[in-house]
Amino acid sequence: MNKAMLDTLESIICVSNKILTLLDTQDIIAGELTTSDEVFNLSSDRENLLHSFFELNSEEELQECSKYLQEIHRLDLSITAKSNSVYQRAKMEVLKFKKNQKAINAYQKV
């Protein structure tokens, strides 16, 4: 495996870990995710790195770095699980906010 491949793989892993950290610290305030732009930007960077990595390397070269690819796959699963968790929390917060808003509106009519 050449240095460029190794650097790209390490970058993908680093960005993946940053995404996971941001998802862990994601706050939901009035139904808005506080760090969603940053997560989106990092996800775009990660996607671009992955696309270019797979486009630029042959099957044989990819086989040489299976350990790194397995780590990236594990990180993918973690990102998906944490994203789903954040989504569910945000969904619950939005519903809670809407219920509170309905209660406020009902009191204002009285």
Backbone torsions as a table, in degrees:
resi	resn	phi	psi	omega
1	MET	NA	131.5	-178.5
2	ASN	-85.2	168.5	-175.2
3	LYS	-63.3	-37.7	-179.6
4	ALA	-63.0	-41.6	177.4
5	MET	-62.4	-46.9	-178.7
6	LEU	-62.0	-42.4	178.8
7	ASP	-62.4	-43.0	179.7
8	THR	-64.7	-43.9	179.0
9	LEU	-62.2	-42.9	179.0
10	GLU	-66.1	-35.3	176.3
11	SER	-64.9	-43.2	178.6
12	ILE	-60.8	-44.5	-180.0
13	ILE	-65.4	-41.6	179.4
14	CYS	-62.8	-47.3	179.4
15	VAL	-63.9	-39.4	178.1
16	SER	-60.6	-43.5	178.8
17	ASN	-65.8	-36.1	176.4
18	LYS	-63.9	-41.6	178.3
19	ILE	-61.4	-45.7	179.2
20	LEU	-60.7	-41.3	178.6
21	THR	-62.9	-43.8	178.7
22	LEU	-64.2	-39.3	178.7
23	LEU	-65.8	-33.5	177.3
24	ASP	-66.1	-33.1	-175.0
25	THR	-102.4	12.4	-177.7
26	GLN	-63.9	126.2	176.1
27	ASP	-106.4	147.0	178.2
28	ILE	-118.3	112.9	-178.5
29	ILE	-120.0	116.9	-179.7
30	ALA	50.9	42.2	176.6
31	GLY	80.7	2.9	-179.8
32	GLU	-108.4	134.3	175.3
33	LEU	-80.6	128.1	-171.7
34	THR	-76.7	-26.5	-177.3
35	THR	-119.1	24.2	-174.9
36	SER	-64.0	-34.9	178.7
37	ASP	-63.9	-42.5	180.0
38	GLU	-65.4	-41.9	177.6
39	VAL	-62.9	-43.3	179.4
40	PHE	-60.7	-45.9	-179.5
41	ASN	-63.3	-44.0	178.6
42	LEU	-65.3	-38.1	178.7
43	SER	-63.9	-39.7	176.8
44	SER	-63.9	-44.8	177.5
45	ASP	-59.1	-44.5	-179.0
46	ARG	-62.9	-44.2	179.4
47	GLU	-61.6	-42.8	178.8
48	ASN	-63.1	-42.4	177.7
49	LEU	-61.4	-43.8	-179.9
50	LEU	-64.2	-44.8	179.4
51	HIS	-60.5	-48.0	-178.1
52	SER	-65.8	-37.3	179.6
53	PHE	-60.5	-47.6	-177.8
54	PHE	-73.3	-28.2	177.8
55	GLU	-73.7	-34.9	-173.3
56	LEU	-87.7	-11.9	-175.2
57	ASN	-118.4	144.1	-179.5
58	SER	-80.3	169.9	178.2
59	GLU	-58.9	-40.8	-179.7
60	GLU	-63.5	-42.2	179.5
61	GLU	-66.1	-37.3	179.3
62	LEU	-66.3	-34.1	179.1
63	GLN	-65.1	-29.7	179.6
64	GLU	-66.0	-24.3	-174.9
65	CYS	-114.9	35.9	-176.4
66	SER	-62.7	-32.2	178.6
67	LYS	-61.4	-43.7	178.9
68	TYR	-67.8	-40.0	179.6
69	LEU	-65.5	-35.6	175.8
70	GLN	-65.8	-39.5	177.1
71	GLU	-63.9	-41.9	177.9
72	ILE	-63.7	-39.8	177.5
73	HIS	-62.8	-43.0	178.4
74	ARG	-61.8	-42.3	178.0
75	LEU	-65.3	-37.9	175.6
76	ASP	-57.0	-46.8	-180.0
77	LEU	-62.4	-41.2	178.8
78	SER	-65.7	-42.6	179.0
79	ILE	-62.7	-43.0	179.1
80	THR	-62.0	-46.2	-179.6
81	ALA	-63.3	-45.3	-179.7
82	LYS	-67.5	-37.7	177.8
83	SER	-61.9	-43.5	178.2
84	ASN	-63.3	-39.0	178.6
85	SER	-64.4	-45.8	178.6
86	VAL	-62.8	-40.5	178.9
87	TYR	-60.6	-45.9	-179.8
88	GLN	-63.7	-42.1	177.9
89	ARG	-62.5	-43.2	-179.9
90	ALA	-64.3	-41.1	178.8
91	LYS	-60.7	-44.0	178.9
92	MET	-65.0	-40.5	178.7
93	GLU	-65.0	-39.0	178.7
94	VAL	-64.8	-44.8	178.2
95	LEU	-61.8	-42.1	177.9
96	LYS	-62.2	-43.8	178.9
97	PHE	-61.9	-42.4	-179.8
98	LYS	-65.4	-40.2	177.7
99	LYS	-63.5	-43.0	177.7
100	ASN	-62.3	-39.6	179.7
101	GLN	-65.0	-40.0	177.7
102	LYS	-63.4	-41.3	179.3
103	ALA	-64.1	-42.7	178.6
104	ILE	-61.7	-45.1	179.4
105	ASN	-62.5	-39.8	179.8
106	ALA	-64.5	-42.3	178.7
107	TYR	-66.1	-34.5	-179.2
108	GLN	-69.9	-27.7	179.3
109	LYS	-74.7	-26.0	-177.2
110	VAL	-75.7	NA	NA
